Amino acid sequence: MATSTDLHLLAEGLRSLGFTVNEHERGLDFAKYGTAGTYDKATGKLTSSGFNELDTAAVKVAYSEAVVNSQAKKFGWKIEWSRNAAGNREATVQKRG
């Protein structure tokens, strides 16, 4: 994660993965089923107990989806998420007008 990460969108992404999230001036605290972590907005560092590479990848995907959803909303686009044949999430966007 980078220091340019949008804190609110990261929190939204974490919530979509089932984490409880506490936003504060330093960043975020999050927890779920014995896994707890923090995001420090000054350093852009995400740390946690119980995370592995797959968990980190899932957080990055969830954050990316939150960014896409936010931009779609900003421009008034309709977005639908589905899984393709390979099992990956993909978005279908319908632009207004």
VENDA-V959412 format. One record per backbone hydrogen bond with DSSP energy under -1.0 kcal/mol. CO is the residue of the C=O (numbers start at 1). NH is the residue of the N-H. If there is no record, write none. Layout:
CO_NH, CO_NH
This chain:
2_5, 6_10, 7_11, 8_12, 9_13, 10_14, 11_15, 12_16, 14_19, 15_18, 20_31, 22_29, 26_41, 27_24, 28_39, 29_22, 30_37, 31_20, 32_35, 35_32, 36_49, 37_30, 38_47, 39_28, 40_44, 45_40, 47_38, 52_56, 53_57, 54_58, 55_59, 56_60, 57_61, 58_62, 59_63, 60_64, 61_65, 62_66, 63_67, 64_68, 65_69, 66_70, 67_71, 68_72, 69_73, 70_74, 71_75, 72_77, 73_76, 78_94, 80_92, 82_90, 84_87, 88_84, 90_82, 92_80, 94_78
